[in-house]
Amino acid sequence: MKQNHQMSAPLRRAIDFLKTYDGPEVRIMEVCGTHTHEIFKQGIRQLLSPKITLISGPGCPVCVTPAGYIDRAVALALDHGVTVCTFGDLMRVPGTEMSLSMARGRGGDVRVVYAPEDAEKLAAEHPEKPFAFLSVGFETTTPSSCLAVDHAIRDGLDNFTLLTANKTMPAAYEAMKNSTDLFLYPGHVHAITGLADVKKMQQEGVSGVVAGFTAGELITALAIAVKKYGEGVPFYVNAYPRVVTDEGSPEAKQLVAKYMEPCDAWWRGIGMLPDSGMRLKKAYARFDAAERYALPEGNGKDNPGCHCGDVLQGRCRPEDCPLFGTVCTPVHPTGACMVSSEGACSAYYLYGGEK
Ligand code: SF4
C-alpha cells in the first residue's frame, strides 16, 4: 500500500506501528477468504513487521464444499435431468470424478447465476423443467437462499429446489481456535449475526477483532489486534461499527430461522463439524433437492496430492503444497482453494506469494 499525503494521521500511526512492532510474535487468522484477497490486493502483508504472521483460514465457502456435494450436484444434472443453477466459482471445483463444468460438457444443463433468486425466476419461467440452486455459503448468503424459497412458495412453484451446503462461521472459529493467536473476524458475517459469537469466543479465552474490507479498515483492525494482544488479556473489538451492531440483522436471522435449522456438516479437508451447517426444515423438504431426488450421502474423494485441508486449517501455506504453481494453477486447478476467487491458493498465486 502506498502512503500518500491524504492518509489520515491515525492511519499513518497504525501503519508505523505495524511496521515497527517488536513485541511478542503473533499469528492472526483472517478466517474469511474476502479478507485474504483484500489483504493481498492492498499490499498489506508488506507493511507487517516480521513478528506478525497472517494465516489464511477456512472462510471461503467454495473451498470448504466437499467433493461429495459436487458429486450430488453432478448426479442432479446427469442422472435426474435437473437444471442445476450455481455461482460461477463452483463450476470448476473437483468432485470425485468430475466437476460441474465437465458435467455440462457431457450434456448436463448447468447454468451460472448471480443470485438464488435468478434460479427461482428461471423456475417460474419454465414450469415444465425442474431446477435446483446450489446453496453454498456462510451467514452472508444463506438469507438469500431462504428468500428464494420464500418467493417459490409465494409463486406456487413445484419445480424449484435447493441443494444445501450452507455453513456457519462460529463452527469454524471453534475448530480453528488452537491454530492461531487471534482472529480477524469477517465484518459482513457479523453484520448479519451481531456480536454474540465473538463475545462468546472472548469468554472462552479467544481474542479477535471484527474488521471491514477497505485498506484503512483492515490496517486499523490489524493494529488494534496486535496492540491488544500485547496486553495479554482475551478481548474482542468491533472495528467495523459503521456496519456491525450488537444485534446484527434481525430480519435476515428471522428469515433463516423460518426455513432452515442447524445440522452437522462436512467441510472439505477438515471433516465433520457438529452443528456447523444449515439445512431446510422438514416442513420445507419439498424444496430440498437431496430429499426430493433421494441423493445418496457421501463425502466423495479429494485428489490425494492436494493440501487444501492443511491450507484451510492454517497448517501450511499454499506455497508449501508441492503442486502449487506447477501442476495446480488458476487455469488448471487441482483443488478448490485454487479455483475459488476467495481461495488462499488463488490469492497467493495471483498476488505473488507470502509477501
Ligand atoms: S496449490 Fe492446489 S493442490 Fe495445493 S493445496 Fe492449493 S488447491 Fe490444493
Boltz pocket constraint, residues with backbone or C-beta under 6 A from the ligand:
constraints:
  - pocket:
      binder: B
      contacts: [[A, 305], [A, 306], [A, 307], [A, 308], [A, 309], [A, 311], [A, 318], [A, 321], [A, 322], [A, 323], [A, 324], [A, 325], [A, 328], [A, 329], [A, 333], [A, 334], [A, 335], [A, 336], [A, 337], [A, 338], [A, 339], [A, 345]]
      max_distance: 6.0
